């Protein structure tokens, strides 16, 4: 027999409309677009490559936030027979696209920094400092808007990582402007630009790793398959568990399938009760909202699959 029961309360929590989150994303999008424009103008005016690097990163933020916002809205579309899990994974695809954008902007800025090392240019540190402060204020605002949702949503985490990296970059721009004014060493501008490139690369690697793991349906990073199996085996009446698969549909929404072995003299009612107990423990301990479990009757005189596997070993 099989069961696809799930807790409506848990699923509704995962699917709850996120209007407040959409509003925060929309506000962050407007801030990022405005800050990028200001920094591009400031970079042209001051000649600062560090400021251009920060503008490029913030501009990528604006694109990433737009993608994240679109994904969030598409993900709310209802399920269909053709899309049985709905459009929730569009958020993961958005995170992957964000990672690709980050990689592209990092590559461009790395080449620009390399060229600047060979041909240093004068920098107007006063303009660099003023525009850097504007960028820093904008990035801190975005971090505040997005920070509360990063653990629950990989799509939002992608947007947050953009803003967080930008914040560090803006700090570098401001400090660099002060140091250039004090020392007159314009090479510091290029060094800061390279520092921002490293920040972007770090964010890219982390986001790419997490999004690819979900796309490939790997086990959730914060969940041990062995711990799941042990929890199932601890339920009274469960004699064994096999063909266990657990994966992430989208951030915060886990799914599981597996086979439970129970005693051959268990009734249908007893087997159904065992399934209910297993699903309740999976929800309570791991937050697995959607689990489909098939029950296999196991006669005492039949050798268990695990024992057969051990007997086959040399």
N, C-alpha and C positions, 0 to 999 in steps of 0.2 A: 504494500500500500504506500501511498505517498501523501505528503501534506505540504501545501504552500501557504499555510496560515501565517499571518503576521499581525503585529500590533498596529491597529489603525492610528492610535495616538502617536506612536513613534514615527510612522511614515508621514503623518500629517505634519509633525514637527520638522521633518526633513524637507517637506515640500511647501512649507508655509510661505506665503507671499512675502517678499522682502522689500517692501516699499521704502523703508527707512534706508536700507542699504543702497537702493537705486538712487535715492536722493543724495546720499553721501558721494556716490560715484559721479553723479552729474555735477555736483559742486566741485569735486576734485578735478574733473575734466576741464571745467572752465578755468580753474586756477592754473592748471598745468599749461593750457594753451596760452593764457595770458603771460605767464612767467617765461615760457619759451620765446615768445615774440620779443619781450623786453630784453632777454639775455642775448638774442641774436643781434639786436640793434646795439646793445652795449658792447658786444664783442667786436662788431665792425667799427664802432667809435673808438674803443680803447686799444684794439689790436691784440686782445688777450685770447690765446688759444684755450686756456683753462676755462674761460667764460664760454667760449664756443662749445667746448666739450660738455659743460654743464647744460648749455642750451640744447645740445643734441640729445642729451639724456632726458631732459625735461620734455622735449618734443616727442621723443619716443614714449614717454609717460602718457602724453595726451592721446597718442594713437592706441596705446595699450589700454588706457581707461575707456576709450571708445569701444574697443573690442570687448572688454570685460562687461561694459554696460549692455551691449547688444546681446552677448552670450547670456547674461542674467535674465534678460527679457525673453529670449528664445527658450531658455530652459523651463519657463513656466507653462509652455504649451502642453495641452493634455496628451495623455498616452493615446496611441492608436494601435490597431492590430499589427501594423507594420513596424511600429516603434514601441515595443512593449515596455521599455523602460523610459519612454518619453525622450525628451531632448536634454536631459541633465548632463550628459557627457560633453555637450557643446562647451561647457565651462572649462573642461579639461583641455579641449582643443584650443580654446582661447589662451589658456596658460602656456600651451606649447608655442603658439604663434608669438606670444609676448617674449618667450625665451629666444626665438629666432630673431625678433626685432632687436633685442638686446645684443645678440651676437653680431648682428650687422653693424649697429652703431659703434660697438666697441672696436670692430675691425677698421672702420673708417677713421675713427679718432686715433687709433694706434698709428696708422699710416701718416696722418696729419702731424702727430707728435714727432715721428721720425724725421719728417721733412723739416720741421721747425728746429730740431736739434742741429741740422746742418746749416740752417739759415736763421739765426736768432733775430727777432724783431723787437723794436721798442714797444713798451706797454705803458698806457696811461693808468697808473695804479689808482688814482682817485676815482675814475669812472669804474674801474674793475671792482673796487671796494664797494661803491654805492650799489651797483647792479648785483653784486654778490649778496649783499644784505637783502635785497628784494627777493632774489631767488631763494635764499635761506628761509625767509618768512613764508614764502609760498609753499616750500617743501615741508616745513614743520606743520603747516595747516593741513596739508594732504596726509601726512603721517597720522595726525590726530583724527582725521575723518575715517581713515581706513584701518587703523591699528586694531580695533576691537573685533574685527571679523576675520583676521588672517588665519586663525587656527581652525576655523570651521569651513573655509572655502578656499580651495587652491587657486581658483580664478582671482579672487580678491588678494590672495597672498602674492600673486604675480604682480598685480598693480601696486601693492604695498612695497614690494622689494624695489620696484622702480623708484618710488618716492623716497624710500629709506636711503638707497644709494645716492639719490640726488641730494639729500640732506647732507650727507657726508661730503659730497662733492662741493656743495655750496660753502660748507665750513672751510674746505681747502682753498676755495677761491678767495674768501674773505681773509684768511690767514696769509695766503700768498701775496695778496695786495699789500698787506701791512709789511711783510718781510721785504718785498721789492722796494717799497717806499723807504725802508730803513737801510737796506744794504745796496740797492741799485742793481742787484743781480737778476736780470730779466730771464735767465735760464730757469729760475724757480717757477715761472709760469708754465713752461713745458713739463717740468717735473710734476707739477700739480695735475696737469692734464693726463699724464701717464698714471698718476694715482687714481684718478677718476675711472680710467680705462680698466684698471685692476678691480675696482669696486664693481663695475658693470659686469666684468667677466665672472666674478664670484657669484653674483646674483643669477647670472645666466646658467652657470653650471648647476646650481641648486634647483632652480625652477625646472630646467630641462630634465634633470634626474627624476624629480617628483612626477612631472606630467607624463613622461614616457613610461614610468612604472605603472601608472593607472591605465594608460592606453593599452599596454601589453597585458593588462589584467593580472598583474602581480599581486601578491598578498599585501594588504595595507602595511605601510612601513612601521606603524606603531602597534601592530597586532601579530602575535606569534601563532602560526598554524598549529604548532604542537600544543600550545596552551589552550587553543580552541578544542582540539581533540581530547585533551585531558579533562576539560570541563564537561564535554559530552559524556565521556566514559564514567565520570563521577555521578551521573544521574542514575538513580535506582532503576534496574530493569534493562539497562543498556549493556549488552555483552561484547559489543565491538563497534568500531566505526571505520569506514573505508570510503574510497572515492570522494574524499573531502576537498572541496574547493571553496575558497573565500576570496572575494575581490571587491574593489571599490567601483561603484557605478559613477559617483561623483563625490566631491568632498563631503564627508559626514554621512554618506549613504552606502552601507556595506551590504553585500549579498552573499549567500552561502548555499551550496548544495552538498548533499552527502547521503550515504547509506548507513542506516543503523541496524545492527544485528541484535535481535531479541530472542528470548527463549521460544522454542517451537510450540509450546503449549499456551503462549500468550493469546488472549482473545483480541478481536479487533478493537474493542473498547479500551483494553489495557494498552495496546500499542499506540492508540491515538493519545492516550493520557501521557505516555512516555514522550511522544513527539511534542506535546504541549509543554512539558517540563523542560525539555531540551531547548525549545525556542525561547522560553521565558528566561532561562539562564544565559542564553546567547545575547538576548536583548539587554539584560541587566548588567552583565559583566563586560561585554564588548560593544554594545550599541548596534548589533547586527539586526537591522529592521526587517530584512527580507530573507527568509530561509526556507528552502524546499528540501524536505527530508523523506527518503524512501526507507521503509522498514522491511528488513529481510528476516524471515523466521529461521532460527538456527537450532537444529535438532542436537541434543546432547551427544548422540553417537557419531555425529559428523565432525570431522576434524576442522577446527577453525582455520580460516584463510591464513592467519598469522603463523599458525603452527606448520601449515603446508609450506609456507615460504621458508621457514627455518629448516624444515626437513630437506628442502631442495638445495640448500647451501652445502658446498663441499666441506 
